[in-house]
Amino acid sequence: MPQTNELTVGELAARSGVAVSALHFYEAKGLISSRRTAGNQRRYARDTLRRVAFIRVSQRVGIPLKAIEAALATLPEGRTPTRKDWAVLSASWRTELDERIDQLLRLRDDLEDCIGCGCLSLSRCALANPQDVLSTEGPGPRRILTPAARESSSCRGDCDA
């Protein structure tokens, strides 16, 4: 690949708006790749810009890095995500995003009344959670957890905080 079709880590950082340290982290996680020059300097193919943009947009909508990594792993080796790839991946993430939206809406709507954890730490909890009935569902913020999160939640000694 000719030198002009490649970017240094500084150029990639400047063009993508992502810190050099984040690019190194992405590379260590296998999300992006570079080649090394004879002087051991990193060089990135120009299409890495699109891959970094894909990672950043995915993160911005709340997709965990582990899920982004798994999604990128489904692409053929070294291929940059296309618009069609984004459509397929975003559709697969829709259920998770919808659950997060529902959780945030519940949090917003219940924020003034109760933190929803069943700990009775707020004076209004006695009204919203009489006799601590939510404690039978388990520890943690019972009203704002998604069903999947309810199954895996655990109290680490800070439920009364």
C-alpha positions, 0 to 999 in steps of 0.5 A, a space after each residue: 500500500 503506498 505511503 499516501 494511502 496510509 495515516 500515522 496515528 497522529 493523523 488518524 487521531 486528528 481526522 477521527 477526533 479520537 485520542 491517540 490513547 483510544 486508538 491504541 486501546 482499540 488496536 489492542 482490543 483488535 477493533 482496528 489494525 495497523 502495520 509497522 514501518 521499518 522504524 516501528 511506527 504505526 501506519 493505518 489504512 485510510 479506511 480505518 477512519 470509517 471503522 473508527 467512526 463506526 466504533 464511536 457511533 456505536 458507543 455513542 448510542 450506548 453499545 458496549 465495546 464488547 458488543 462492538 467487538 463481536 459485531 466487527 468480528 462478524 465482518 470478513 477480515 480487514 473489511 470496513 463496515 458499510 452502510 448495509 453492515 450498520 443497518 444489519 448490526 443496528 437492527 440486531 441491537 434494537 431490542 437492547 436499545 429499546 430496553 435501555 430506553 424503557 429503563 431510562 424512561 422509568 428512571 426519569 418518571 420515578 426519579 421524583 418519587 423513589 429510587 425504586 430500590 426497595 431500601 426505604 432510604 427515602 421518606 417517600 419509599 414507604 408510600 411507593 413501597 409499603 412494607 418493603 414489598 420490592 425486597 422480595 424481588 431481590 436486591 437493587 433498584 427493582 423498579 428501574 431494572 430491565 427484566 434481564 438486569 433483574 435476573 442478574 442484579 446483586 447488592 454489594 453492600 451498598 443497597 442502603 446508600 
